[in-house]
Amino acid sequence: MTHTIREKQKLLNRIRRIKGQVEAIERALEEERDCMDVLQQLTSCRGAMNGLLAVVLEDHIRTHLADAEPAGEHGSATEQMIEVVHSYFR
């Protein structure tokens, strides 16, 4: 993912926020907080992960699929993208 270097700090900031959200979920479970509080934190974390996924996917599409080259060591760019999308929905 060398092309993400330009956005590296933004991506790291996002992942650190997600890490904080996951830690908050852990604390909520340890403290036996109300189910609704935990569910809200879980959905917030999932939304943050989906947002990060969208940014990285978009960059991948713009960088690798816009001018897709013939198949490389990991198959064609299109096949790679299909594999990523399928794995996301498993």
MOJOTA-V293496 format. One record per pair of residues at least 24 apart in sequence whose C-alpha atoms are under 10 Angstrom apart, sorted by the first residue. I is the first residue (numbers start at 1). J is the second residue. Records with the same first field share a line. If there is no record, write none. Layout:
# MOJOTA-V293496
I: J, J
This chain:
# MOJOTA-V293496
1: 56, 59, 60
3: 59, 60, 63, 64
4: 56, 59, 60, 63
7: 55, 56, 59
10: 52
11: 52, 55, 56
14: 48, 49, 51, 52
15: 48, 49, 52
17: 45, 48
18: 44, 45, 46, 47, 48, 49, 52
19: 45
20: 45
21: 45, 46, 48
22: 46
50: 88
53: 88
57: 81, 84, 85
